């Protein structure tokens, strides 16, 4: 079942079975919307009977500096092409609050935080990492696709103790011309240096996804959500 939610945070939701007992919140990339990643659900080889609510929110529309101020859906403004000055931190924190609200909404609907995975692609993945590592309740996992770590220098002081051991799935294209592969490797190294367990995957692709990656995501979800026999 898929539908647009017209509440505080418009989104598309797909439930793989009645009475879901787990949630995956997946944030799209720059210029996309929730529909762009909603098709992944039918491609995920999940165990039979898995009852998961997938939530695909639509980012706010805002001007994006790197695109000459063009207005588009974005989780934060991108001010520069280099890694360290790329993200507008005030916008990042605003989207962190949006993701926190989405997690709280799932908890209010009966899904414990330990049964919630926060995920995202590109910009959305950066927010999933930023917010997930700072979330005060233990999450089931974080999925960060074709993305990078924002403000890694502040993470040690701002990270939540509850998610110091949260499983992290990171994946990247070896030939990504948008988010450089070196940025992803540096992000992984920064996380590992701070003691995080990163399930790392690299694929011969550009700024996109492959069926192999989707299968690996499904295996990660099955593990952290304890799906199947």
N, CA and C of each residue as an Amber inpcrd file, in Angstrom:
protein
   687
   0.8530000  -1.1900000   0.0000000   0.0000000   0.0000000   0.0000000
   0.8840000   1.2340000   0.0000000   0.6000000   2.1800000  -0.8760000
   1.3730000   3.4170000  -0.9440000   0.4210000   4.5980000  -0.9360000
   0.7820000   5.6460000  -0.2230000  -0.0650000   6.8280000  -0.2110000
   0.7520000   8.0320000   0.2100000   0.2310000   9.2150000  -0.1240000
   0.8400000  10.4610000   0.3320000   0.2400000  10.8410000   1.6660000
   1.0820000  11.1550000   2.6120000   0.6350000  11.6220000   3.9210000
   0.6280000  13.1420000   3.8730000  -0.4790000  13.7530000   4.2020000
  -0.5810000  15.2110000   4.1240000  -0.4850000  15.8610000   5.4990000
   0.1620000  15.1810000   6.4370000   0.3360000  15.7260000   7.7770000
   1.4820000  16.7060000   7.8150000   2.1600000  16.7780000   8.9700000
   3.2240000  17.7560000   9.1450000   4.3810000  17.5400000   8.1790000
   4.6780000  16.2830000   7.8330000   5.7720000  15.9800000   6.9150000
   5.2490000  15.1210000   5.7790000   4.9200000  15.7140000   4.6250000
   4.3950000  14.9190000   3.5160000   5.3470000  13.7880000   3.1310000
   4.8040000  12.6120000   2.9080000   5.6310000  11.4580000   2.6000000
   4.8100000  10.3980000   1.8950000   5.5030000   9.4470000   1.3380000
   4.8900000   8.2450000   0.7890000   5.1740000   7.1120000   1.7620000
   4.1960000   6.2960000   2.0280000   4.3700000   5.1590000   2.9220000
   3.9650000   3.8710000   2.2170000   4.7440000   2.8300000   2.4210000
   4.4520000   1.5080000   1.8850000   4.6240000   0.5000000   3.0140000
   3.6100000  -0.2840000   3.2640000   3.6760000  -1.3310000   4.2870000
   3.7470000  -2.6870000   3.5900000   4.7390000  -3.4900000   3.9480000
   4.9370000  -4.7700000   3.2790000   3.9710000  -5.8340000   3.7830000
   3.3300000  -5.5910000   4.9130000   2.3170000  -6.4920000   5.4620000
   1.5110000  -5.7110000   6.4780000   0.3660000  -6.2630000   6.8510000
  -0.4760000  -5.5990000   7.8470000   0.2280000  -5.5610000   9.1990000
  -0.1010000  -4.5680000   9.9940000   0.4340000  -4.4160000  11.3580000
   1.9570000  -4.4580000  11.3920000   2.6210000  -3.5150000  10.7220000
   4.0900000  -3.5200000  10.7090000   4.6750000  -3.4100000  12.1060000
   5.7990000  -4.1060000  12.3120000   6.4770000  -4.0630000  13.6060000
   7.8700000  -3.4520000  13.4920000   8.1580000  -2.8380000  12.3480000
   9.4380000  -2.1610000  12.1300000   9.2150000  -1.0720000  11.0880000
  10.0970000  -0.0830000  11.0940000   9.9940000   1.0210000  10.1340000
  11.3630000   1.3320000   9.5460000  11.3500000   1.7190000   8.2820000
  12.5330000   2.2330000   7.6040000  12.1590000   3.5970000   7.0470000
  12.8680000   4.6340000   7.4640000  12.6400000   5.9890000   6.9710000
  13.7920000   6.3220000   6.0270000  13.4850000   6.5330000   4.7350000
  14.5300000   6.7280000   3.7320000  14.3820000   8.1100000   3.0960000
  15.4280000   8.9080000   3.1980000  15.4520000  10.2730000   2.6760000
  16.1180000  10.3010000   1.3040000  15.4500000  10.9330000   0.3540000
  15.9290000  11.0000000  -1.0240000  17.0820000  11.9940000  -1.1720000
  17.6140000  12.0780000  -2.3790000  18.6990000  12.9920000  -2.6780000
  18.2210000  14.3320000  -3.2050000  19.1630000  15.2100000  -3.5020000
  18.8910000  16.5670000  -3.9560000  18.0580000  16.5670000  -5.2380000
  16.9720000  17.3670000  -5.2360000  16.1590000  17.5320000  -6.4240000
  15.1610000  16.4260000  -6.6890000  15.1860000  15.3990000  -5.8650000
  14.2650000  14.2720000  -6.0130000  13.0910000  14.4770000  -5.0580000
  12.2490000  13.4690000  -4.9030000  11.2430000  13.4750000  -3.8440000
  11.0490000  12.0400000  -3.3690000  10.1110000  11.8320000  -2.4690000
   9.9490000  10.5030000  -1.8910000   9.6320000   9.4240000  -2.9010000
   9.0020000   9.8060000  -4.0110000   8.6640000   8.8100000  -5.0240000
   9.9110000   8.1800000  -5.6500000  10.9940000   8.9590000  -5.6970000
  12.1900000   8.4970000  -6.3820000  12.7660000   7.2120000  -5.8270000
  12.6140000   6.9950000  -4.5160000  13.1520000   5.7860000  -3.8980000
  12.0760000   4.8000000  -3.4600000  10.8170000   5.1530000  -3.6220000
   9.7580000   4.2640000  -3.1330000   9.7100000   2.9330000  -3.8800000
  10.1860000   2.9000000  -5.1220000  10.1730000   1.6510000  -5.8860000
  11.1420000   0.6110000  -5.3260000  12.0540000   1.0250000  -4.4400000
  13.0210000   0.0670000  -3.9090000  12.3320000  -1.0490000  -3.1380000
  11.1610000  -0.7690000  -2.5690000  10.5020000  -1.7610000  -1.7210000
  10.2050000  -3.0380000  -2.4970000   9.6990000  -2.8970000  -3.7220000
   9.3630000  -4.0870000  -4.4990000  10.6000000  -4.8430000  -4.9580000
  11.7590000  -4.1930000  -4.9290000  13.0000000  -4.8350000  -5.3720000
  13.7720000  -5.4860000  -4.2350000  13.4320000  -5.1610000  -2.9980000
  14.1570000  -5.7080000  -1.8550000  13.7740000  -7.1720000  -1.6320000
  14.7400000  -8.0920000  -1.6830000  14.4290000  -9.4930000  -1.4160000
  14.3410000  -9.7600000   0.0960000  13.2500000  -9.2750000   0.6940000
  13.0660000  -9.4170000   2.1340000  12.4810000 -10.7850000   2.4580000
  12.7150000 -11.2890000   3.6800000  12.1250000 -12.5670000   4.0760000
  10.6020000 -12.5200000   3.9890000  10.0010000 -13.6410000   3.6520000
   8.5400000 -13.7280000   3.5610000   7.9190000 -13.3630000   4.9020000
   6.8680000 -12.5800000   4.8460000   6.1650000 -12.2170000   6.0720000
   6.7170000 -11.0060000   6.7880000   7.8170000 -10.4400000   6.2950000
   8.3740000  -9.2440000   6.9410000   7.3490000  -8.1180000   6.9000000
   7.0490000  -7.5520000   8.0620000   6.0380000  -6.4850000   8.1570000
   6.7390000  -5.1770000   8.4970000   7.0830000  -4.4090000   7.4700000
   7.8490000  -3.1740000   7.6290000   7.0740000  -2.0230000   7.0160000
   7.0460000  -0.9040000   7.7060000   6.5160000   0.3320000   7.1310000
   7.6900000   1.1480000   6.5860000   7.7130000   1.3670000   5.2880000
   8.7170000   2.2100000   4.6650000   8.1400000   3.6160000   4.5210000
   8.8950000   4.6070000   4.9600000   8.4650000   6.0020000   4.9080000
   9.4460000   6.7690000   4.0230000   8.9190000   7.4270000   2.9900000
   9.7290000   8.1800000   2.0380000   9.2690000   9.6420000   2.0540000
   9.8290000  10.4640000   2.9240000   9.3880000  11.8620000   3.0190000
   9.8800000  12.6980000   1.8490000   9.1480000  13.7800000   1.5860000
   9.5420000  14.7560000   0.5700000  10.2700000  15.9070000   1.2670000
  11.4780000  16.2160000   0.8320000  12.2410000  17.3260000   1.4160000
  11.5510000  18.6560000   1.1260000  11.8140000  19.6790000   1.9540000
  11.3030000  21.0310000   1.6570000  11.9030000  21.5620000   0.3530000
  11.2270000  22.5110000  -0.2510000  11.7400000  23.1880000  -1.4510000
  12.5030000  24.4300000  -1.0100000  13.7140000  24.5940000  -1.5220000
  14.5590000  25.7320000  -1.1290000  15.5270000  26.0710000  -2.2540000
  16.0730000  27.2920000  -2.2680000  17.1080000  27.6140000  -3.2510000
  18.4100000  26.8940000  -2.8910000  19.1170000  26.4060000  -3.9030000
  20.3690000  25.6800000  -3.6870000  21.4990000  26.4670000  -4.3540000
  22.4310000  26.9270000  -3.5350000  23.4800000  27.8380000  -4.0100000
  24.3060000  27.2490000  -5.1430000  24.6960000  25.9800000  -5.0100000
  25.5840000  25.3730000  -5.9990000  24.8970000  25.2280000  -7.3610000
  23.5620000  25.3040000  -7.3590000  22.7810000  25.2480000  -8.5960000
  22.2230000  26.6220000  -8.9670000  23.0270000  27.6450000  -8.6960000
  22.6790000  29.0340000  -9.0540000  21.3880000  29.5180000  -8.3970000
  21.1470000  29.0260000  -7.1940000  19.9720000  29.4710000  -6.4540000
  18.6620000  28.8790000  -6.9190000  18.7080000  27.9020000  -7.8110000
  17.4760000  27.2650000  -8.2840000  16.7510000  26.6120000  -7.1140000
  15.4300000  26.7550000  -7.0870000  14.6220000  26.1660000  -6.0290000
  14.3020000  24.7140000  -6.3680000  14.5220000  23.8430000  -5.3960000
  14.2790000  22.4130000  -5.5740000  14.1630000  21.7570000  -4.2110000
  13.7270000  20.5270000  -4.2050000  13.6660000  19.8070000  -2.9350000
  15.0850000  19.5040000  -2.4680000  15.3580000  19.8590000  -1.2310000
  16.6980000  19.6720000  -0.6750000  16.6080000  19.5720000   0.8390000
  17.5090000  18.8230000   1.4180000  17.5540000  18.6880000   2.8800000
  18.4170000  19.7740000   3.5120000  19.2450000  20.4420000   2.7010000
  20.0450000  21.5800000   3.1530000  20.6580000  22.2280000   1.9230000
  21.0840000  23.4640000   2.0710000  21.7360000  24.1650000   0.9720000
  23.1520000  23.6150000   0.7850000  23.5750000  23.5080000  -0.4530000
  24.9540000  23.1330000  -0.7700000  25.6460000  24.3910000  -1.2670000
  26.6360000  24.8310000  -0.4860000  27.2530000  26.1250000  -0.7700000
  28.5400000  26.0230000  -1.5760000  29.2100000  24.8690000  -1.5220000
  30.4950000  24.7280000  -2.2050000  30.6670000  23.2900000  -2.6630000
  31.5700000  23.0970000  -3.6200000  31.7720000  21.7670000  -4.1850000
  32.6890000  20.8970000  -3.3310000  33.4590000  21.4980000  -2.4170000
  34.3860000  20.6830000  -1.6300000  33.6840000  20.0990000  -0.3990000
  34.2580000  19.0630000   0.1470000  33.6100000  18.3000000   1.2170000
  33.4150000  19.1140000   2.4870000  34.4530000  19.8100000   2.9310000
  34.3930000  20.4530000   4.2450000  33.4650000  21.6670000   4.3030000
  33.2480000  22.3240000   3.1730000  32.3890000  23.5150000   3.1560000
  31.0800000  23.2710000   2.3980000  30.7820000  22.0170000   2.1430000
  29.6640000  21.6760000   1.2580000  28.3040000  21.9540000   1.8880000
  28.1310000  21.5510000   3.1460000  26.7970000  21.5530000   3.7580000
  26.5590000  22.7950000   4.6160000  25.3640000  23.3600000   4.4750000
  24.9100000  24.4530000   5.3260000  24.4160000  23.8530000   6.6420000
  25.1600000  24.0580000   7.7250000  24.8480000  23.3690000   8.9780000
  23.5060000  23.7720000   9.5730000  23.0800000  25.0030000   9.3690000
  21.7710000  25.3870000   9.8920000  20.6740000  24.5920000   9.1870000
  20.8250000  24.3860000   7.8820000  19.8750000  23.5750000   7.1410000
  19.9540000  22.1120000   7.5260000  21.1680000  21.6430000   7.7760000
  21.3430000  20.2570000   8.2300000  20.5990000  20.0250000   9.5350000
  20.7310000  20.9640000  10.4610000  20.0620000  20.7970000  11.7600000
  18.5440000  20.8880000  11.6210000  18.0720000  21.7000000  10.6870000
  16.6270000  21.7660000  10.4440000  16.1160000  20.4250000   9.9340000
  16.8780000  19.7840000   9.0460000  16.4700000  18.4770000   8.5420000
  16.6840000  17.3790000   9.5840000  17.6700000  17.5620000  10.4490000
  17.8060000  16.6510000  11.5790000  16.5220000  16.6540000  12.4060000
  15.9750000  17.8450000  12.6380000  14.7330000  17.9610000  13.4110000
  13.5680000  17.2940000  12.6770000  13.5500000  17.3990000  11.3440000
  12.5050000  16.7320000  10.5670000  12.6020000  15.2210000  10.7450000
  13.8210000  14.6820000  10.6260000  13.9870000  13.2400000  10.7750000
  13.6610000  12.7920000  12.1910000  14.0560000  13.5880000  13.1790000
  13.6980000  13.2660000  14.5660000  12.1790000  13.2020000  14.7140000
  11.4700000  14.1310000  14.0620000  10.0190000  14.1310000  14.1250000
   9.4210000  12.8970000  13.4740000  10.0100000  12.4560000  12.3670000
   9.5300000  11.2500000  11.7010000   9.7440000  10.0080000  12.5600000
  10.8960000   9.9430000  13.2340000  11.1410000   8.8240000  14.1470000
  10.1270000   8.8560000  15.2890000   9.9030000  10.0430000  15.8530000
   8.9440000  10.1750000  16.9500000   7.5450000   9.7640000  16.5060000
   7.2060000  10.0930000  15.2630000   5.8880000   9.7040000  14.7550000
   5.7570000   8.1820000  14.6730000   6.8290000   7.5020000  14.2550000
   6.7730000   6.0440000  14.2060000   6.6700000   5.4410000  15.6040000
   7.3960000   6.0310000  16.5520000   7.3120000   5.5540000  17.9400000
   5.8930000   5.7230000  18.4590000   5.2760000   6.8620000  18.1460000
   3.9030000   7.1110000  18.5830000   2.9240000   6.1350000  17.9430000
   3.2830000   5.5920000  16.8040000   2.4290000   4.6190000  16.1230000
   2.7090000   3.1890000  16.5740000   3.5770000   3.0460000  17.5530000
   3.8010000   1.7340000  18.1550000   5.0640000   1.0190000  17.7380000
   5.9540000   1.6780000  16.9830000   7.2140000   1.0580000  16.5730000
   8.3270000   1.5520000  17.4980000   8.9240000   0.6820000  18.3150000
  10.0070000   1.1290000  19.1920000  11.2000000   1.6540000  18.3800000
  11.9480000   2.5810000  18.9340000  13.1140000   3.1240000  18.2340000
  14.0810000   2.0230000  17.8160000  14.2160000   0.9800000  18.6220000
  15.1170000  -0.1290000  18.2990000  14.6550000  -0.9340000  17.0900000
  13.4590000  -0.6260000  16.5720000  12.9440000  -1.3040000  15.3820000
  12.8430000  -0.3250000  14.2050000  13.5640000   0.7900000  14.3080000
  13.5300000   1.8150000  13.2640000  14.9220000   1.9710000  12.6450000
  14.9620000   1.9260000  11.3250000  16.1970000   2.1900000  10.5740000
  16.0440000   3.5470000   9.8820000  17.0410000   4.4150000  10.0440000
  17.0550000   5.6790000   9.2950000  18.0280000   5.5110000   8.1380000
  17.5940000   5.9510000   6.9570000  18.3570000   5.6810000   5.7450000
  18.2720000   6.8710000   4.8110000  19.1710000   6.8910000   3.8300000
  19.1040000   7.9590000   2.8560000  20.1350000   7.8070000   1.7630000
  19.8710000   8.4960000   0.6660000  20.7640000   8.5190000  -0.4930000
  21.3020000   9.9310000  -0.6750000  22.6210000  10.0500000  -0.8730000
  23.2650000  11.3340000  -1.1540000  22.9730000  12.3340000  -0.0200000
  22.3220000  13.4540000  -0.3150000  21.9600000  14.4020000   0.7480000
  21.1710000  13.7170000   1.8610000  20.2210000  12.8780000   1.4690000
  19.4120000  12.1760000   2.4590000  20.2440000  11.2580000   3.3340000
  21.2550000  10.6210000   2.7370000  22.1450000   9.7670000   3.5100000
  22.9790000  10.5530000   4.5010000  23.3860000  11.7600000   4.0950000
  24.1460000  12.6190000   5.0010000  23.3150000  12.9850000   6.2260000
  22.0170000  13.2490000   6.0190000  21.1340000  13.5520000   7.1410000
  20.9010000  12.3150000   7.9940000  20.7490000  11.1500000   7.3650000
  20.5690000   9.9120000   8.1260000  21.7520000   9.6740000   9.0580000
  22.9760000   9.8820000   8.5510000  24.1630000   9.7370000   9.3880000
  24.1970000  10.7870000  10.4970000  24.0010000  12.0410000  10.0970000
  24.1010000  13.1450000  11.0570000  23.0890000  12.9720000  12.1870000
  21.8390000  12.7440000  11.8320000  20.7850000  12.6420000  12.8460000
  20.8320000  11.3170000  13.5850000  21.0720000  10.2360000  12.8490000
  21.0590000   8.9140000  13.4810000  22.1130000   8.7590000  14.5530000
  23.3090000   9.2660000  14.3180000  24.3870000   9.1430000  15.2890000
  24.1660000  10.0250000  16.5110000  23.2870000  10.9890000  16.3920000
  22.9860000  11.9020000  17.4980000  21.6470000  11.5880000  18.1740000
  20.9110000  10.6170000  17.6530000  19.5900000  10.3080000  18.1980000
  19.7190000   9.7260000  19.5990000  18.8730000  10.1590000  20.5190000
  19.0510000   9.8100000  21.9330000  18.6210000   8.3920000  22.2810000
  17.7470000   7.7870000  21.4410000  17.3430000   6.4040000  21.6770000
  18.0520000   5.4940000  20.6830000  18.3270000   4.2700000  21.1270000
  19.0030000   3.3120000  20.2440000  18.1200000   2.9930000  19.0430000
  18.6800000   3.1460000  17.8620000  18.0120000   2.7890000  16.6180000
  18.4250000   1.3860000  16.1890000  17.6890000   0.8100000  15.2360000
  18.0550000  -0.5080000  14.7270000  19.2740000  -0.4270000  13.8200000
  19.3870000   0.6770000  13.0630000  20.5090000   0.8030000  12.1440000
  20.4330000   2.0840000  11.3430000  21.5220000   2.3520000  10.6210000
  21.6260000   3.5110000   9.7370000  22.0980000   3.0050000   8.3770000
  21.4310000   3.4490000   7.3140000  21.8350000   3.1110000   5.9480000
  22.2060000   4.4060000   5.2390000  23.4490000   4.5060000   4.7870000
  23.9670000   5.7350000   4.1730000  24.5090000   5.3970000   2.7880000
  23.7890000   5.8130000   1.7520000  24.1010000   5.4330000   0.3780000
  24.6640000   6.6100000  -0.4110000  25.8180000   6.4050000  -1.0270000
  26.4310000   7.4190000  -1.9120000  26.4740000   8.7800000  -1.2280000
  27.0620000   8.8190000  -0.0450000  26.9870000  10.0250000   0.7700000
  28.2780000  10.2600000   1.5460000  28.2260000  11.1400000   2.5280000
  29.4170000  11.5350000   3.2610000  29.0210000  11.9900000   4.6670000
  30.0050000  12.0550000   5.5340000  29.8090000  12.4690000   6.9230000
  29.9320000  13.9840000   7.0300000  28.9130000  14.6120000   7.6080000
  28.9190000  16.0600000   7.8190000  29.4520000  16.3870000   9.2050000
  30.3620000  17.3560000   9.2710000  30.8900000  17.8700000  10.5470000
  31.3940000  16.7490000  11.4480000  32.2370000  15.9070000  10.8730000
  32.7920000  14.7960000  11.6410000  33.5830000  15.2430000  12.8620000
  34.1580000  16.4460000  12.7970000  34.9580000  16.9430000  13.9170000
  34.1210000  17.1400000  15.1690000  32.8250000  17.4270000  14.9930000
  31.9490000  17.6660000  16.1410000  31.2870000  16.3990000  16.6510000
  31.4410000  15.3100000  15.9250000  30.6980000  14.1020000  16.2660000
  31.0540000  13.5550000  17.6460000  32.3220000  13.5520000  17.9870000
  32.7360000  12.9800000  19.2690000  32.0150000  13.6470000  20.4350000
  31.8240000  14.9620000  20.3500000  31.1680000  15.6860000  21.4420000
  29.6480000  15.5900000  21.3640000  29.1110000  15.4160000  20.1500000
  27.6550000  15.4810000  19.9750000  26.9920000  14.1150000  19.8510000
  27.7610000  13.0650000  19.6570000  27.1820000  11.7420000  19.4220000
  26.3990000  11.2460000  20.6310000  25.3570000  10.4860000  20.3380000
  24.5460000   9.8780000  21.3860000  25.2130000   8.5980000  21.8770000
  25.3190000   8.4480000  23.1840000  25.8710000   7.2110000  23.7370000
  25.0150000   6.0070000  23.3550000  23.7070000   6.2280000  23.1970000
  22.7960000   5.1280000  22.8810000  23.1040000   4.5000000  21.5290000
  23.6940000   5.2690000  20.6110000  23.9570000   4.7530000  19.2690000
  25.4440000   4.6240000  18.9530000  26.2590000   4.4870000  19.9820000
  27.6940000   4.2830000  19.7650000  27.9690000   2.9540000  19.0700000
  27.0650000   1.9820000  19.2480000  27.2710000   0.6760000  18.6280000
  26.2180000   0.3730000  17.5640000  25.5460000   1.3940000  17.0610000
  24.5060000   1.1770000  16.0590000  25.1310000   0.6240000  14.7680000
  24.5420000  -0.3910000  14.1560000  25.0680000  -0.8960000  12.8880000
  24.8890000   0.1520000  11.7800000  25.9420000   0.3580000  10.9970000
  25.9150000   1.3450000   9.9170000  26.2450000   0.6440000   8.6050000
  25.3550000   0.7790000   7.6340000  25.5850000   0.2780000   6.2790000
  25.9500000   1.4710000   5.4060000  27.1470000   1.4440000   4.8340000
  27.5720000   2.4990000   3.9070000  27.9170000   1.8710000   2.5650000
  27.4450000   2.4940000   1.5000000  27.7190000   1.9890000   0.1560000
  27.9830000   3.1590000  -0.7800000  28.8470000   2.9140000  -1.7760000
  29.2200000   4.0090000  -2.6800000  29.6350000   3.4540000  -4.0370000
  29.4340000   4.2850000  -5.0580000  29.8740000   3.9280000  -6.3980000
  31.3260000   4.2980000  -6.6270000  32.0730000   3.3760000  -7.1940000
  33.4930000   3.6260000  -7.4440000  33.7120000   4.7550000  -8.4450000
  32.7010000   5.0190000  -9.2760000  32.8510000   6.0150000 -10.3390000
  31.8820000   7.1810000 -10.1420000  31.5600000   7.4900000  -8.9130000
  30.5820000   8.5410000  -8.6050000  31.1560000   9.9170000  -8.9510000
  30.5480000  10.6530000  -9.9090000  31.0450000  11.9820000 -10.2610000
  30.4130000  13.0990000  -9.4290000  29.4230000  12.7630000  -8.5990000
  28.6900000  13.7670000  -7.8220000  29.2240000  13.8590000  -6.3990000
  29.2260000  12.7450000  -5.7030000  29.8060000  12.6520000  -4.3600000
  31.0360000  11.7660000  -4.4910000  32.1920000  12.3660000  -4.4300000
  33.4250000  11.6460000  -4.7320000  33.6160000  10.4220000  -3.8320000
  34.1140000   9.3650000  -4.4530000  34.3780000   8.1340000  -3.7040000
  35.3470000   8.4020000  -2.5490000  36.3160000   9.2730000  -2.7640000
  37.2840000   9.5970000  -1.7120000  36.5980000  10.2160000  -0.4970000
  35.5280000  10.9820000  -0.7110000  34.7900000  11.5680000   0.4140000
  34.1480000  10.4690000   1.2530000  33.5970000   9.4870000   0.5700000
  32.9630000   8.3830000   1.2930000  33.9970000   7.5860000   2.0710000
  35.1420000   7.3290000   1.4650000  36.1970000   6.5930000   2.1690000
  36.6860000   7.3740000   3.3910000  36.8470000   8.6790000   3.2370000
  37.2720000   9.5040000   4.3650000  36.2130000   9.4980000   5.4700000
  34.9540000   9.4980000   5.0720000  33.8600000   9.4570000   6.0470000
  33.8630000   8.1390000   6.8070000  34.0290000   7.0500000   6.0640000
  34.1020000   5.7450000   6.7330000  35.2750000   5.7050000   7.7080000
  36.4340000   6.1880000   7.2810000  37.6120000   6.1710000   8.1460000
  37.3740000   6.9880000   9.4180000  36.6980000   8.1340000   9.2770000
  36.4100000   8.9720000  10.4440000  35.4760000   8.2550000  11.4140000
  34.5030000   7.5390000  10.8920000  33.5840000   6.7950000  11.7560000
  34.2990000   5.6400000  12.4590000  35.0920000   4.8950000  11.7030000
  35.8290000   3.7730000  12.2860000  36.7910000   4.2700000  13.3640000
  37.4320000   5.4140000  13.1120000  38.3750000   5.9670000  14.0940000
  37.6840000   6.3100000  15.4020000  36.3770000   6.6000000  15.3350000
  35.6220000   6.9090000  16.5500000  34.9190000   5.6820000  17.1270000
  35.2430000   4.5060000  16.5860000  34.7530000   3.2660000  17.1700000
  33.4590000   2.7260000  16.6010000  32.9540000   3.3200000  15.5060000
  31.7040000   2.8340000  14.9150000  31.9700000   1.6310000  14.0200000
  31.0300000   0.7170000  14.0060000  31.1180000  -0.4630000  13.1450000
  30.4370000  -0.1420000  11.8190000  31.2050000  -0.1120000  10.7500000
  30.6830000   0.2570000   9.4330000  30.7170000  -0.9630000   8.5170000
  29.5590000  -1.3290000   8.0140000  29.4210000  -2.3860000   7.0100000
  29.5820000  -1.7080000   5.6510000  30.7820000  -1.8040000   5.0660000
  31.1460000  -1.0030000   3.9060000  31.0040000  -1.7930000   2.6060000
  30.4520000  -1.1490000   1.5790000  30.2920000  -1.7800000   0.2700000
  30.6330000  -0.7690000  -0.8210000  31.3320000  -1.2320000  -1.8510000
  31.6350000  -0.4040000  -3.0200000  31.2170000  -1.1620000  -4.2670000
  30.6800000  -0.4290000  -5.2340000  30.1450000  -1.0520000  -6.4470000
  30.6510000  -0.3060000  -7.6840000  30.8000000  -1.0010000  -8.8060000
  31.2340000  -0.3430000 -10.0490000  30.0780000   0.4260000 -10.6920000
  29.7030000   1.5500000 -10.0830000  28.5790000   2.3630000 -10.5680000
  28.9110000   3.8320000 -10.3500000  28.0150000   4.7060000 -10.8350000
  28.1710000   6.1390000 -10.6240000  27.2930000   6.5600000  -9.4350000
  26.5940000   7.6760000  -9.5380000  25.7670000   8.1690000  -8.4330000
  24.3700000   7.5720000  -8.5720000  24.2480000   6.3060000  -8.1960000
  23.0160000   5.5840000  -8.4470000  22.9380000   4.3880000  -7.5090000
  22.1540000   3.3990000  -7.9000000  22.0400000   2.1730000  -7.1220000
  22.0270000   0.9940000  -8.0880000  22.3890000  -0.1740000  -7.5880000
  22.3790000  -1.3860000  -8.4000000  21.5830000  -2.4610000  -7.6690000
  21.1910000  -3.5040000  -8.4020000  20.4660000  -4.6120000  -7.7830000
  21.3230000  -5.3100000  -6.7350000  22.6380000  -5.3630000  -6.9770000
  23.5350000  -5.9660000  -5.9770000  23.4860000  -5.1680000  -4.6770000
  23.4970000  -3.8490000  -4.7930000  23.4160000  -2.9960000  -3.6110000
  22.0800000  -3.2010000  -2.9030000  20.9940000  -3.2640000  -3.6580000
  19.6670000  -3.4550000  -3.0640000  19.6160000  -4.7800000  -2.3010000
  20.2060000  -5.8250000  -2.8670000  20.2440000  -7.1210000  -2.1760000
  21.0530000  -7.0290000  -0.8900000  22.1550000  -6.2860000  -0.9210000
  22.9720000  -6.1170000   0.2890000  22.2100000  -5.3230000   1.3540000
  21.4460000  -4.3140000   0.9280000  20.6210000  -3.5590000   1.8760000
  19.5940000  -4.4760000   2.5210000  18.9740000  -5.3430000   1.7160000
  17.9750000  -6.2690000   2.2500000  18.5860000  -7.1860000   3.3040000
  19.7900000  -7.6600000   3.0420000  20.4510000  -8.5270000   4.0300000
  20.7400000  -7.7550000   5.3170000  21.1560000  -6.5070000   5.1750000
  21.4150000  -5.6760000   6.3540000  20.1310000  -5.4760000   7.1510000
  19.0320000  -5.1410000   6.4780000  17.7590000  -4.9400000   7.1710000
  17.3130000  -6.2170000   7.8700000  17.4660000  -7.3460000   7.1900000
  17.0710000  -8.6150000   7.8000000  17.8700000  -8.8900000   9.0720000
  19.1360000  -8.4930000   9.0520000  19.9910000  -8.7370000  10.2300000
  19.6380000  -7.8150000  11.3730000  19.5520000  -6.4970000  11.1110000
  19.3630000  -5.5610000  12.2240000  17.9280000  -5.5590000  12.7490000
  16.9880000  -5.9690000  11.8860000  15.5750000  -6.0360000  12.3290000
  15.1690000  -7.4520000  12.7110000  16.1380000  -8.3860000  12.6140000
  15.9000000  -9.7820000  12.9850000  14.6790000 -10.3520000  12.2470000
  14.7330000 -10.2630000  10.9290000  13.6470000 -10.7430000  10.0960000
  13.8860000 -12.1860000   9.6980000  12.8460000 -12.9090000   9.4260000
  12.9570000 -14.2570000   8.9270000  13.2570000 -15.2620000  10.0160000
  13.4700000 -16.5360000   9.6140000  13.6980000 -17.6100000  10.5850000
  15.0260000 -17.4500000  11.3020000
